[in-house]
């Protein structure tokens, strides 16, 4: 495959990666704005966890296995990328039990540091983009949706010049206890 074909393929796949961060940010913001314990909030919360799980795999994945040759990894764009986790081993286990599998070990009272987890995802994504800018600046524009999402996430974290009315009355908790609705 030529380098132009490889670059085009990377740019096409960047859209999928950027979507994960953008969806994570927007669904988490919507979740915090709702401040309700209902099925919609639970769906937003679980969707956010799914995006966290995928981004953790993207940033920390070792190699493509024959069982998943189409899996996207940060190393596809940055071969020298140092693997970085955005959640701990225990958090990964909880996410798998909560949204990855239908599991009897699902803990509906688990306390999730959702704001901190999204902060970590954004921090690692920003680092990824910074390294990509240094090594392959032509690849960065394909991640435009992720760059916009990074800017939107920074607003609730205290950047004073970007504050929406929704955030003026809401400070996201560092640890969130979500009580899932009875089914």
N, C-alpha and C positions, 0 to 999 in steps of 0.2 A: 504494500500500500504506500502510495506517495505521501510525502509530508503534507501536501495540500489536502489530500483526502483525509489524512489523520487529523489535521487541524479542523476540517469541516465536521468530522465526526465528533470531535471533542466539543466544538461549539454547539452542535445539535444536542448532545447529551448534557451540556451545562444547563440547559433549560430545565431538565428534570431535577438537577441538584438545587438550582436556584428556587424552584417551586417549593421544595421541602422547607427551606428556611423561610420563604415568604409566607407559606401556609402556617408554619409554626408561629411566627410572629403575629399574623392577623387573627388566627384562631385563639391564641392566648390572650391577646388584647380584648377580643370579643368576650372571652370567658370572664376576664376580670371586670369588664364593664357590666356584664349581666347581673352579677351579685345575687344569683338565685340558685336554689338547689332543685333543679328539675332535669328532665331528660335532655333538653337542648344544651344545658350547661355540661351535663355528663358527656354528651357527644363531643362538644368542643374540647373538653378536658382530655378525653380519650384520643381524639384526633391529634392533639398536641403531643401526647405521649408517643403516638405512632411516628410522628415526624422526628421527635427526639431520637427514637430508636434507629431510624434510618440514617439520620445525620451522624450518630455515634458510629454506626457501621461504616459510613463513608469516610470519616476521619481516622478511624482506628483499624479498619480492615487490613488484614495481612496480605493475602494474595487471592487472586481469583481461583476458585476451585472448579474442577471440571463440572461439578453439579450446578454452578452458578457463574458461567463464563461471561454473562452480560451484566454482572453486578458492577456498579460504578464505585470507584474508590478515588480518594484524593490523589493517590499515587499515579492515577491515569494522567493527571495534569502536571503533577510534580513528582517525578520518580524518586527524588531524595526526601520526600515528605516524611517527617518524623511522626509516627503514629501518635495520635492524641485522642483520649477519651473525653466525652462531654458529660458522662455520668459514671458513677462508681459501679463496681461489680454488684453490690447490693441493689442499687437503683435499677441496673439492667435486669436483674432477676425479678424485681417487683414489676417492672414494665412488661416483661415477658408474661408474668403471671396475670397481669391486669388486662393487657390488650393483645398480647402475642398469641395466647392460647386460651381456650376455655378451660380454666383450671380451678380445682377445688381449693387451691392455695391462695386464691385471690383475696387480698386484704382490703375490704372496702373502707376501713378506718385508717389506712396508711396515710401518714402525713408526708405530703410532697412539697419539696422546696421548689415549686414550679418556676417562680420568678428567677431564682438563682440558676436553675437548670437552663432556662432560656438565655439568661445572661451568658452562661458558659458556652452555649451553642453559638451565640452571636460573636463572642470573643474569639473562638476558634475559627469561625468562618471568616472574620475580619483578618485574622492571621493568615489563613489560607489565601485570601485575596491579595494581601500584601506580598506574600512570597510569590504568588503568580504574577503580580505586577513587575517584580524584579526579574523573574526568569522568562516569562512569556507574556508581555503586555498585550499582545494581540488577542489573547484568549479572555482577558478580563471583561470586555463589553458583553460577552455572552452571559455573564452573571449579573446583568443590570437589575433584574428583579430582586436578587438577593441584596445588592447594594442599597436599593430603595428600602427594603425591609429593615436592614441594619439601621438606617437613619430613623425609621419610624419607631423601632424598639427603643432607641436611645432617649426618646422624648419622655416616657414615663419614669425613666431612671434618674431624672433630676436635671436634665439639660434645660436650663431656664428659657432659652430662646425658642424652643419648640414645645409648646404646651397646648394641647387641645382642651376644649371645655370638659370633655369626659374625664380627663386626668386631673382637672383642677379639684374635683371632689372625691377622687379615689386614689388611694395609695395602695398598690398591690402588697399583700402580705409576703413576708419572706418564706413562711411555711404555710401551706394551705391544707386544710383538712376538708376533703370533699366527702360529703355524705351522699352516696348514690341513692336515687329514688327507689322505693320498693317496686318490684315488678309484679 
